[in-house]
Amino acid sequence: MTTRRITLYHAPHSRSGGVLVLLDELGAEHDLVVLDLKRGEQREPAYLAVNPMGKVPAIVHEGALVTEQGAVYAYLADLYSERGLAPRVGDPLRGPYLRWLFFYGSSFEPAVTDRAMKRDPAPESTSPYGTFDSVIKTLDDQLGKGPWLLGERFSAADVLWGSALRWTTMFKLVPVTPAIGAYIERYAARPAVARAAERDAALAKAQEG
């Protein structure tokens, strides 16, 4: 018997916080396994047997492991396709949707990581993202068309990017342009974001206790 119930491996105050938002938006059935990053539980054998990379988020559905943020968001949104957070194959927005899911991991995160670590990027001809400025301009131009990455349609890609931009602008890793700032405000106003933040804070408090 097939089920849509998934297990999420999560750590409070981490990248997997956005997946809590997505689960709420989808009304997805799930179990939560909470890891304590301060104690290094993500590097212990029990979790490395699940995800050898020792990272969160990771989900397991019917025995299948899904890691990497773009893949996790795409998988969940397709699993609960009736919620409308993923354009279906054949929809003209499917391609742009996938573009923005994967632009995050292939261009944005490497660019931000180099900037955060104060590392010079590889020469533009060999860099996986080109330049930091080109990444931010590409994103900013798209957000300026608003209100969401796919125009009027809110999608799982917005959960990924809304969460990421709140975090990276908070730490001043990404500039708060008018378009980025307005996008973050729209995302933060969604009820699912507040509920997930409250849940995450409770999990963090339980770990501290």
VENBELLIN-V730571 format. One line per field, one symbol per residue. ss: DSSP state (@ for helix, = for strand, . for the rest). burial: I if it has 9 or more other ideal C-beta (glycine too) atoms within 8 Angstrom, else O. A space follows every 10 residues. Layout:
# VENBELLIN-V730571
ss = ???
burial = ???
This chain:
# VENBELLIN-V730571
ss = .....===== ......@@@@ @@@@@@...= ====...... @@@.@@@@.. .......=== =..====.@@ @@@@@@@@@. @@@....... ..@@@@@@@@ @@@@@@@@@@ @@@@@@.... .......... .@@@@@@@@@ @@@@@..=.= =.=..@@@@@ @@@@@@@@@@ .......@@@ @@@@@@@@.. @@@@@@@@@@ @@@@@@@@.
burial = OOOIOIIIII IIOIIIIIII IIIIIIOIOI OOOIIIIOOO IIOOOOIIOI IOOOIIIIII IOOOOIIOII IIIIIIIOII IOIOIIIOOO OOIIOIIIOI IIIIIIIIII IIOIIOOOOO IOOOOOIOIO IIOIIIOIII IIIOOIOIII OOOOIIIIII IIIIIIIIIO OOOIOOOOII IIIIOIIIOI OIIOIIIOII IOIIOOIOO
